[in-house]
Amino acid sequence: MLDEKKPIGLAFSLIFMGAALFIILMPYVWMLLTSFKSQVELRWNPTKMLPIEWTLDGYRKVLTETPFFSWLRNSVIVTASVTVGVLFTSSITGYIFAKYQFPFKRALFWILMASMMVPIHVTLIPSFLIINWVGLYNTIYALIVPVLISAFGVFLCRQFCEDIPDSLFEAARIDGAGDFMVYLRIVIPLLRPCLAALAIFTSLQTWNEYLMPLILIERVSDMTLPVALSYFTGFHARNTSAVMAAAALIMLPVTVLFLALQKQFIKGIALAGMKS
């Protein structure tokens, strides 16, 4: 009886997963196919899925009539800088919280964790005033400096560091290694799975960030891609093909990143869930 039910359950699971996959992927497929259609075709036959005549006019318009590569450069610089900064600050701070004793250690850690519960909208105005006061407003540094420390990253690295045996640190210090050398030679290699997961989470979040760049950047040439897409859509709202081409170009880098690091991404989600 059990063996007879297994094929039925497997078929039901496959049908359900196929339907869910179709619902998830359908908007992306429609976006990609629409980017290859002409405006005439979109005007006269907007419901047809496949293009009748494939064209690159939408991509040509995005790449030649906008500073797309400046927007791409800004997004890459911001994402890379924030990711590297978060990896460094999270790993060293998590190591200090896990292996060092100092006054108010527990209180400081819980204050840091409590900051994760505060929505970004609550601190939006104070953040804007501070950034403007220090002279970073309307510069690319305004998107990098305020987010170089991640409470979630500190928590994740601290949980991993607590599992590292103290004997390793004691042996390194007996051999004459200083605190920073212990961090470089012992902590960083053992935190590689954790740092790989944190790097993927941070890079995806930074790449897709919309609210802060929208508020802190005014110059068109300094925009990042998500804000630039909104700006581009405002001027080309009727040119659906060009808008979909811009969206496809923005999605391409993170898609390539995910496909290249999908094993680490899945492993990172599992590790983050186990450690939290």
C-alpha positions in Angstrom: 0.0 0.0 0.0 2.8 2.4 0.9 4.6 1.6 -2.4 1.4 2.4 -4.3 1.1 5.8 -2.7 4.6 6.9 -3.4 4.2 7.5 -7.1 1.0 9.5 -6.4 2.8 11.6 -3.8 5.7 12.1 -6.1 3.5 13.1 -9.0 1.6 15.6 -6.8 4.9 17.1 -5.6 6.2 17.5 -9.1 3.0 19.1 -10.3 3.0 21.5 -7.3 6.7 22.4 -7.8 6.2 22.9 -11.5 3.3 25.2 -11.0 5.2 27.2 -8.3 8.2 27.4 -10.6 6.0 28.6 -13.5 4.4 31.3 -11.4 7.8 32.5 -10.1 9.6 32.5 -13.5 6.8 33.8 -15.6 7.3 37.6 -14.9 11.1 37.2 -15.7 10.4 35.3 -19.0 7.8 37.9 -20.0 10.3 40.7 -19.2 13.1 39.1 -21.2 10.9 38.4 -24.3 9.3 41.8 -24.2 12.7 43.4 -24.3 13.2 41.9 -27.8 10.0 43.2 -29.2 9.5 46.4 -31.2 7.2 49.2 -30.1 4.9 48.6 -33.1 4.4 45.0 -32.1 3.8 45.9 -28.4 1.2 48.5 -29.5 -0.7 46.2 -31.8 -0.2 42.8 -30.2 0.7 43.2 -26.6 -0.6 39.8 -25.4 1.5 37.6 -27.6 4.3 36.0 -25.7 7.0 35.4 -28.3 8.2 38.3 -30.5 7.1 38.1 -34.1 10.2 40.0 -35.1 13.2 40.0 -32.7 14.9 43.3 -32.3 17.7 44.9 -30.1 16.3 48.4 -30.3 15.4 48.4 -26.6 19.0 47.4 -25.6 20.4 49.9 -28.1 18.4 52.7 -26.6 19.5 51.9 -23.1 23.2 51.5 -23.9 23.5 54.5 -26.2 21.1 57.1 -24.8 21.9 56.7 -21.1 25.0 56.7 -18.9 24.3 53.0 -18.3 28.0 52.0 -17.8 28.4 54.8 -15.2 25.4 53.4 -13.3 26.9 49.9 -13.6 30.2 51.1 -12.3 28.6 52.9 -9.4 26.7 49.7 -8.4 29.8 47.5 -8.7 31.9 50.0 -6.6 29.3 50.3 -3.9 28.5 46.6 -3.8 32.2 45.5 -3.7 33.1 48.1 -1.1 30.2 47.4 1.2 30.7 43.6 0.9 34.5 43.7 1.7 33.9 46.2 4.5 31.1 44.1 6.1 33.2 40.9 5.9 36.1 42.6 7.7 34.1 44.4 10.4 31.8 41.4 11.0 34.6 38.8 11.3 36.9 40.9 13.6 34.0 42.1 15.8 32.4 38.6 16.0 35.9 37.2 16.9 36.3 39.9 19.7 32.8 39.2 21.1 33.3 35.4 21.0 36.9 35.2 22.4 37.6 38.3 24.4 36.4 39.5 27.8 35.8 43.2 28.4 33.4 45.4 30.5 29.7 45.4 29.4 30.4 42.8 26.8 27.0 41.1 27.1 25.1 44.4 27.2 26.9 45.8 24.1 26.2 42.6 22.2 22.5 42.6 23.0 22.3 46.3 22.1 23.8 45.5 18.8 21.3 42.6 18.3 18.4 44.9 19.3 19.4 47.2 16.4 18.4 44.4 14.0 14.8 44.8 15.2 14.6 48.5 14.3 13.2 49.2 10.8 15.4 51.3 8.5 12.5 53.8 8.1 12.8 54.7 11.8 16.5 55.8 11.4 16.0 57.3 8.0 15.9 61.0 9.0 18.7 60.8 11.6 20.9 59.0 9.1 20.2 61.6 6.4 21.0 64.5 8.8 24.3 62.8 10.0 25.4 62.0 6.4 24.6 65.6 5.4 26.4 67.0 8.4 29.7 65.1 7.7 29.6 66.2 4.0 28.8 62.9 2.4 25.5 63.8 0.9 25.2 63.4 -2.9 28.4 61.4 -3.0 28.9 57.7 -3.6 30.5 57.4 -0.1 27.1 58.1 1.5 26.0 54.6 0.2 29.2 52.9 1.6 30.3 54.3 4.9 27.0 54.0 6.9 26.5 50.3 6.1 30.1 49.0 6.6 29.0 47.3 9.9 26.3 44.7 9.8 24.6 43.5 13.1 23.6 40.3 11.4 27.1 39.7 10.1 28.6 40.3 13.6 26.0 37.8 15.1 26.8 35.2 12.4 30.6 35.4 12.8 30.3 35.4 16.6 28.3 32.2 16.5 31.0 30.5 14.3 33.9 31.9 16.3 32.4 30.4 19.5 32.9 26.9 18.0 36.6 27.4 17.4 38.6 25.6 20.2 40.5 28.0 22.5 43.5 25.6 22.3 44.2 26.8 18.8 44.5 30.4 20.0 46.6 29.4 22.9 49.0 27.4 20.7 49.4 30.3 18.3 50.2 32.7 21.1 52.7 30.3 22.5 54.4 30.3 19.1 54.6 34.1 19.3 51.7 35.1 17.2 50.0 38.4 18.0 46.3 39.1 18.2 46.0 40.3 14.6 48.1 37.5 13.3 45.9 35.0 15.1 42.9 36.7 13.4 44.5 36.4 10.0 46.0 32.9 10.3 43.3 31.1 12.3 40.0 33.0 12.4 39.7 33.9 8.8 40.5 30.5 7.3 38.0 28.8 9.7 35.3 31.4 8.9 35.4 30.9 5.2 32.0 29.1 4.9 30.4 31.8 7.1 32.1 34.6 5.2 31.1 33.2 1.8 27.4 33.1 2.9 27.7 36.6 4.4 29.3 37.9 1.2 26.4 36.6 -1.0 23.7 38.0 1.3 25.4 41.4 1.6 26.2 41.8 -2.1 22.7 40.9 -3.2 21.1 43.2 -0.6 23.5 46.1 -1.5 23.0 45.6 -5.3 19.2 45.7 -4.9 19.1 48.6 -2.4 16.7 51.3 -3.6 15.6 53.6 -0.8 18.9 55.0 0.5 20.4 55.7 -3.0 17.1 57.4 -3.9 17.3 59.7 -0.9 21.1 60.4 -0.8 22.0 60.7 -4.5 20.8 63.6 -6.7 23.3 63.5 -9.6 22.2 61.3 -12.4 25.7 60.1 -13.1 26.1 58.9 -9.5 23.0 56.8 -9.4 23.1 53.1 -8.8 21.2 50.7 -11.1 17.9 50.3 -9.2 17.4 54.0 -8.9 18.6 54.5 -12.4 15.9 52.1 -13.6 13.2 54.2 -11.9 14.7 57.3 -13.4 14.9 55.7 -16.9 11.3 54.5 -16.6 10.1 58.0 -15.8 11.4 59.3 -19.1 10.5 56.2 -21.2 7.3 55.0 -19.7 5.7 54.4 -23.1 8.7 52.6 -24.5 8.0 49.2 -22.8 10.7 47.4 -24.8 13.5 49.8 -23.6 12.2 49.6 -20.0 12.3 45.8 -20.0 15.7 45.8 -21.7 17.0 48.1 -18.8 15.5 45.7 -16.2 17.1 42.7 -17.9 20.5 44.4 -18.0 20.2 45.2 -14.3 19.3 41.7 -13.4 22.0 40.1 -15.5 25.0 40.6 -13.1 23.3 39.2 -10.0 22.0 36.3 -12.1 25.5 35.4 -13.2 26.7 35.8 -9.6 24.0 33.4 -8.3 24.7 30.8 -11.0 28.4 30.9 -10.3 28.0 30.7 -6.5 24.7 28.8 -6.2 26.3 26.0 -4.1 27.8 28.5 -1.7 24.5 30.4 -1.6 22.4 27.3 -0.7 25.1 26.2 1.8 25.1 29.7 3.3 21.4 29.6 3.9 21.7 26.3 5.6 24.6 27.4 7.8 22.9 30.7 8.7 19.8 28.8 9.8 21.8 26.3 11.8 23.8 29.0 13.6 21.0 31.3 14.3 
